[in-house]
Amino acid sequence: MVLGKVVGTVWATRKDEELVGMKLLIVRHLDLQYRFREAFVVAVDTVQAGVGDVVLVCSGSSARQTAQTKNKPVDAVIMAVVDKLDVSD
């Protein structure tokens, strides 16, 4: 899983029929101090996240293990909205 922040939304009126009704969000990766990293991903939102939320993103075949994404052409999914990180130095 990757820690990230939702920075935008993807609007696609024409897409694979398996993706109809799914919200696509742009998630930029974060480090443990909540600083942006260069990488980003477009992920299917399964937890009603929104722009500005810190989230956990799962990718690869694991992204197709949620009830909403099972057997869908999905490579990244937002699986949790993060409330807090407790990190020991």
Backbone torsions as a table, in degrees:
resi	resn	phi	psi	omega
1	MET	NA	155.5	-178.4
2	VAL	-125.6	139.6	174.2
3	LEU	-86.5	132.2	-178.7
4	GLY	-152.7	172.7	177.3
5	LYS	-124.1	133.4	178.9
6	VAL	-72.8	121.2	-176.8
7	VAL	-116.7	-4.1	-179.6
8	GLY	-178.4	178.3	-178.0
9	THR	-125.0	143.8	174.1
10	VAL	-104.2	126.0	175.5
11	TRP	-106.2	123.1	179.5
12	ALA	-137.6	103.7	-178.5
13	THR	-76.3	-26.6	176.0
14	ARG	-111.8	117.9	-179.4
15	LYS	-155.8	169.6	176.6
16	ASP	-54.1	137.8	-177.1
17	GLU	-60.2	-23.4	177.7
18	GLU	-69.8	-16.6	-178.9
19	LEU	-99.3	-4.5	-179.9
20	VAL	-59.3	131.7	179.1
21	GLY	89.8	-5.7	179.5
22	MET	-94.3	136.6	177.4
23	LYS	-87.8	128.7	-179.9
24	LEU	-106.5	123.9	-178.2
25	LEU	-120.5	147.1	175.6
26	ILE	-91.0	122.8	-177.6
27	VAL	-119.2	122.0	176.6
28	ARG	-96.0	132.2	-178.0
29	HIS	-63.5	147.2	178.2
30	LEU	-122.5	154.2	168.6
31	ASP	-92.6	-176.0	-175.0
32	LEU	-71.9	-10.3	175.3
33	GLN	-100.7	15.2	-179.7
34	TYR	64.4	24.4	175.4
35	ARG	-89.2	140.6	180.0
36	PHE	-65.6	141.6	169.1
37	ARG	-104.3	171.4	-177.6
38	GLU	-69.8	-34.2	-172.2
39	ALA	-71.3	150.3	173.5
40	PHE	-146.0	167.1	178.7
41	VAL	-147.6	150.6	169.4
42	VAL	-96.6	123.0	-173.6
43	ALA	-127.9	147.2	173.3
44	VAL	-75.8	132.0	-179.5
45	ASP	-91.0	119.5	177.5
46	THR	-112.1	3.0	-174.2
47	VAL	-128.4	17.5	178.9
48	GLN	59.3	44.7	174.9
49	ALA	-76.1	166.7	178.2
50	GLY	-146.1	172.9	179.8
51	VAL	-56.6	131.5	-179.0
52	GLY	98.8	-16.5	179.7
53	ASP	-75.3	141.5	169.9
54	VAL	-89.5	130.6	-171.0
55	VAL	-136.0	165.6	169.6
56	LEU	-106.1	131.0	-179.2
57	VAL	-117.6	132.1	175.5
58	CYS	-108.3	141.3	-178.4
59	SER	-132.2	174.2	-178.3
60	GLY	76.8	-155.9	-177.0
61	SER	-63.0	-25.6	177.7
62	SER	-64.6	-24.5	179.1
63	ALA	-66.5	-18.1	-179.7
64	ARG	-96.9	21.0	-178.3
65	GLN	-101.7	-1.8	178.1
66	THR	-84.5	163.4	179.6
67	ALA	-60.8	-36.6	-177.1
68	GLN	-79.7	-25.1	-174.0
69	THR	-109.4	2.5	-177.0
70	LYS	-56.3	126.1	178.9
71	ASN	59.5	27.5	177.9
72	LYS	-105.6	160.0	179.5
73	PRO	-79.8	69.1	-174.9
74	VAL	-123.2	135.8	178.8
75	ASP	-114.8	-11.0	178.4
76	ALA	-148.2	139.3	-178.5
77	VAL	-141.0	138.5	173.6
78	ILE	-82.4	118.9	-174.3
79	MET	-107.7	-13.4	-178.0
80	ALA	-160.1	147.3	168.9
81	VAL	-99.7	126.6	-175.1
82	VAL	-84.5	127.9	176.3
83	ASP	-88.7	-37.1	-173.3
84	LYS	-164.1	148.6	171.3
85	LEU	-114.3	134.9	171.0
86	ASP	-113.3	109.4	-175.2
87	VAL	-122.5	127.0	175.6
88	SER	-91.8	138.4	178.1
89	ASP	-83.4	NA	NA
